[in-house]
Amino acid sequence: MRHLPYVGSGPYCYSNSFAMLLGEQAPSTAVLEVATGGPFGMQLVGGTLVFFDAYGWDPEQGFDDALGALGWTSTVCKGGEAAEALARLRAAAEQGPVWVGPVEMGHLHHQPEMTGPIGADHFVVVLDVNDERVLIHDPHGYPYAEVPVGDFMTAWRAETVSYGSAYTMRTGFTKVAEVKDADAIRSVTPAAIRWLSMSPALEMPPGSLGNGEAAERTAQLIEAGAGDGLREHLIYFAIRVGARRLSDTADCLLLAGYGEAAEIAAGQARLVGSLQHPMVTGNLPAAAAALRELAPTYDRLRAALG
């Protein structure tokens, strides 16, 4: 089956936020996403939480690599007390839009059904701050959303997000080099191989698994009933973003001249995407079978890139 690039909605919050900040000079969100290194692998964190992204990877690790590969720089600020962070944000927003995150999505009450922390990281663009509200472009589908200052600061503290620092924001996005998309993807290939090799070893919670082992263990968890929130995590987030990342990876690898690797990534995208219907409808054996078919593809992708 021929691969067709995907265009549509999906949980691409940090790439969409970056694209807003980079403006008319921004590369596609596909190139932004792939340049972070995130799509190159699979991880089962602590033996229970599955992501179709590189073992040991999180968005914060990929930001500087992506910006550097694309010829951009930015200034990052983080930490401090809440009052100090709010003042810093307000001053920055007076100069222009501000990239903010991670924030805890569950505290953003303009999103329906968000009533408290759910352990979900999110990224937004702050447009304006006053004493009562923070005005944001929320790439989850809410332009010009108004968030009460108290709610925003609680979300920005990110206490229930598994990585990153409180009150992280980026400003001063500056283009320092002209880099073609294909060259940017070629430049991150060594990092992609390292991610797929799970090398060097990263400190991870006990029970964590990567790539093929993660796929096999996730298949077992699904066969056991996909309980403890696994089913919901997969159908509302992990499958959606995982399949899109891999589809974009196929597009970018083909653009950069890695035809065999692009074909493998497209196959991965189809396998991850194929999980959605059986997980929603309860055909758990079919989902487990797809994951077992996915398991050996990570070594194949690494070999194709190497």
N, C-alpha and C positions, 0 to 999 in steps of 0.2 A: 504493500500500500504506500502510495506517495505521501510524503510529509507535507502538510500545509501549515504555514505560520499562523499562530493564534492571535486574534485581535479581539479584545473584550474585557470584561470586568474580572477582578480577582484581587486577592489580598497582597498587593504590591506596595505597601504603604511607604517603605523607606525609599524605594526607587522612584516612586511617584513624587515623593517629597523632594528628593534630590533634583528631579527633572524640573519641578517648579522653580527651585532656587537657581538652577543653571540657565533657565530661560530659553531664549531662541537658539542658543548655542548648545543646548543639551543634546547628547546622543539619545538614542531610543532607550526606553526603560529596559528593553531586553539586553542591550549592551551594558547598561549600568548594573543590572542584576548579575550577569555572568562575570563581569569584571571583579566582583567581590569574592569570587571563588566559591560562593555558597552552593551552587548546584552540583558540585563534584563529590557526591557521596551520599550516604544515608547514615543516620545515627538513631540509636535507641538509648536515650539519656536515662541513667539510673535503672535501666532495664524495664522502664514502663512508658516513657514519653518519646514518641516517634516523630522524627522529622526527615523529610526527604532533602536533606542538605548534608554538607560535609561533616565528618566525624570531628567533634570538638569545635566546630564553627559556630559563631553567632554573628548577627549583623554588625555589631560594633567592631569586630575584628576585620571586617571586609571593607569598611568605609575608606580608610586612608589608601589601601591598596587600589581600590577602584578609582578614586580621584586621581592618584598618581599615574595610573595606567592611561587615564583619559586626558591627562595634561592639565589638571586643576589642583588648586590648593584651597584650604579653608582654615579658619581659626576655631579651635574647639575650647569651650569652657565647661567646667563641671564642678559639682560639689559646693560646699559652703552651707550657710544657714538659709532657711527659706526666704527671709526678708531680703537678704543679700542677693539671692538668685532672682527673685522677682524684680528687684531694682535693676539688675543686670539685663534681664530680659526686656524690661520696659525701655531702657535706654537703647538697646540694640534694635528694637522694633521701630523706634523713631527714625532709625537710619535706613530701614528696609526690612524685608521679610527675613525670618529667622527659622532655621531648621532645628526642630526640638525632638528629643527622644533618646532612649526609650521612655515612654510613659505607659502607665497601666491603663489599658483600654477600659476596664470595668468601671473606672471612675469618670468616664466621659459620658455624662447622662443625657446628652443630646442623641446618643445612639440608642435606639429602642432596646429594651430589655437589659440595659446595663445599669445595674443597681449596686454593684460593689466589685471588689477585686476578683478577677478570674485567672490571674497569672499570665495574661496575654500582653506581650509587648506591642507597642504601636509608635508611629512617628507622624508628626504633623508639621505644618508650616504656620508660624505665628505671624499675624499681620498687624495687630494693634493690641495694646494693653492699657486699661484704665483701672480705676479703683474697684470697679465692680465685676468686670468681665475681661476675658482674653478672647480676641477674635482670631479664628483659625480657619485655614483650609485643611479640612480633614479628608485625606485621600481615600478614606473608606466610603466615600460617597456623600460628603457633607461640606460643600463649599460655604464659606462665610458663616461657619457655625460659631455661636457665642457660648462660651463656657464660663460659669461663675469662677472668680479667681480662686476661691477655696477649693473647689473641685479640681481645677487645673493644677494647683500646687500639690494636692494630694496625689493626683495621677503622675505628676512630674517627679515626685519623690521616688517613684518606681520601687517601692519596698517589696512588692510581690512579683517583680520581674527577676528572672534567674541570672541576669548578667547586667553589666553596665553600672554606671554611677548616677546618683541622684542629680537632677538639675543639669543634665547635659544638653548643650546647644552648640550649633555651629553657625558662624557668620563669615563674612569676608571671602565669599567664594570668588576666586580669581583664576582666569584661564592663563596658564603660563607657557603652554605649548600647543601647537596644532597637531593632533594625533588622529589619524584615520581609524575608523572603527575596527577594521581588520587588523591593523597594527596593534591596537589596544588589546584585542583578544589574543593575538599571538604572544604579546608580552606577558600575559598572565598564565600561559600554558605551563611553565615550570611550577607555579604555585598550584595549579589544578592537579598536576601529577603528584605533588606532595600531599595535597588533601586526599586524593584517592589512595595514596599509599599509607595514609594515617601516620605520617612521619614528619617531624619527630613526634614521639608519644606525648600526648597532652594530658594534663590532670583532669580527670573526669569523675563523676560520682560512681561509687561502687555499682557494679552490674551493668555498666554502659557497654554497648556493643556498636560496631560500625560496619557499614557496607553489607556484604553477603551475610555475615552473622546476624546483623541487625534485621535484615529481611527475613531470615529463617525464624528468628525468635519472635518477630512481630506476627508472622504467620501462625505460630503456635499460640500466641496470645489471642489472636482472632478466633482460632478454632476452639479455644476455651471459652468463648463467649464475648470477647471484646468489651469486658466490663471496666469498672473504675474510670469511666469517662473516655476510654480509648476510642470507642465508636464515634462519639460526638466530636472529639478532637480531629479524627480523620475526616469525617464528612463535612465539617464546617470550615476546616482550615488546612490541615496538612496535605490532603490529596489535592485540593484546589491549587495551592501555591506550588506544591511539588511538581504537578504535571505541567503547569505553566512555565516554571523555571526550566524544566528539561526541554520543553518545546522551544523556548528561547535559546537554550544552549545549543540545540541542533542547528538553529538558524545561524547563530554566531559562529559556530565551528565551521559550518559550510562556507560562510563569508570569508573566514580566515584561511581556508584551503585545507581543512582537515575533513575530507569527505567521509572516510571510514568512521572516524569518531562521531561525526554528525549523524550518521546512520544509526549508530549505537545509541546516542542520546535520544534520537527520535523514537527508537524502540522503547527506551526507558520511559519516555513521556507517555506513550500509548499504554504501557503496563500500569503505570501509576494512575493515569486517568481511568483505566478500566476498573479500578477499585471502587469508584464512586457508587455505581448502581448496586453492586452486590452488598456493599456496606450499608447503604440506605435501606435496601429491601430485605436484608437479613440472609442473603446467600453467602454465608461466611466461608464455606469450603471453596467457592470460586475465588473469593478475595485472597484466601491463603495460597491457592494455586498460583495466582498472578504474582504474589510476592516471592514465591519460590522460583518462578521463572525470572524474576528481576535479580535475584541474588547474584548469579555469576556475571552479570553485565558490568559491574564496577571494575572487576579485574580486566575485562575486555576493553573498557573505555580507557583505562590507564595504559594498557599496552598499545592501543591505537594512537594515543597522544604521545607516547614515548618513542 
